[in-house]
Amino acid sequence: MSAATMTDLAMPLHALRLLAWEFPGLPAMGVQMSTITPNELELASHGDFGAFEMWREALGILPESVTYWEQASGRTRVLLATVDFDGVRVRLIGFSAIPEQCGEVAS
C-alpha cells in the first residue's frame, strides 16, 4: 500500500476553493478533510447555529434534511447535513451549547 499524497485530497481542496470563491461573505468554518475519506469535506461551526444556517441555505440543503441530536450529557446540540458539491460530499455540522434551564443550579 502506497502512502497517501496531496493528490488524494485534490477533490475536497478544489471544492473548498470553490466554496470560498462562491460564498466569500459567509462565516468562516472549521475545515476538516482526511485521506481516510478523501472525497469528503467537513465544515463545522461552534457556538450557535447562525453560521450553520447561513451555509445550509447557501448550499441549498432543505431544513428537513438536517439531523439533530444532543451529546455531552445533554449539554451540546448538534446539527448535521450533507450535500454533494462539485462531486465532493460536504458534511455541514454545527455545535451549540444548550442554555442552562431557568431555576437550575449548575453543580
N, C-alpha and C positions, 0 to 999 in steps of 0.2 A: 504494500500500500504506500503510495507516494504522499508526501506532505502536502497539505493544502497551500495554495498560493493566493495572492490577491485577485487573481483571475477568477477564483471561485466565488469571490464576493462582488464581481463586476455588476451583476444584475441589481442587487439591492443598493449598491453605491450609485448606480445610474438612476434608480428610482428616487433615491434621496435627493440627488441633484435636481431632478425634475420637480419634485415636491417643493424644494426651496425656490426654484425658478417660478413655478406657477402660483405659489402661495406665500410670497415674501412677507406679507403683513400679518400672517398668523403667528401665534405664540410659538416660541422655540420649545421643542420637546426633547426628552431624553431619547437617545437613539441607541438601538442595540441590533447587532447582526452577528451571525456566527457561521463558521464553516460547517457546523453540525446541521444547520438548516439554511443552506446557502441561498435559497430562493425566498427568504423571509426577512422582513424589516419590521422592527418593533418601534413604535413611537409611544412614549409614556409621559403622562403628566402627573404631577404630585401636588397636592394642596387642595384644590377644588376642581369641580368638573367643568369649569368655564372653558379652558383650553381644549379639553376632550370634546366638548360640544361644538366648538368652532371647527375643529378638524373633522369631526363626524359629518357636519353639514357640508364642508368643502369637498369631502371625498364622496359625497352622495350616499352615505350609509343611512338607511332608514332607522328611525328610533326603535322600531320593533325588532330590529336585528341585533340590538345591544343586549349583552348578557350582564346581569347584576348579581353580585354576591358580597358577603361580608367575611372578613378574615380578622386575625389577631384578636380572637375572643370578642368579636363584635365591635371592635374599635375602629376598623377601617372599612370603608365602602370601596368596591371595585367595579368598574365598568369595562367591558371588553367587546370589541367589534373587529371584524376582519373584512378586508376588501381586496380585490385584485387591482393592482395599479401598475400599468406598464409591464404586465407579466410577472409581477412580484406580489406575494401575499403580504399585505401590510396589516400588522396587528396593532390596533389602536387601543391603548389601555390607560385608564385613569384611576388614580387613587385619591381618596379624600377621607379625612378623619370624620368620625361620627361625633357630633357635638354631644357633650355630657347632657344627660336629661336634667331638666329643672328639678331642683329639690334633692338630687342625688349628690352625695359627697364622694369624691374620689378617695380611694384608700391608698 
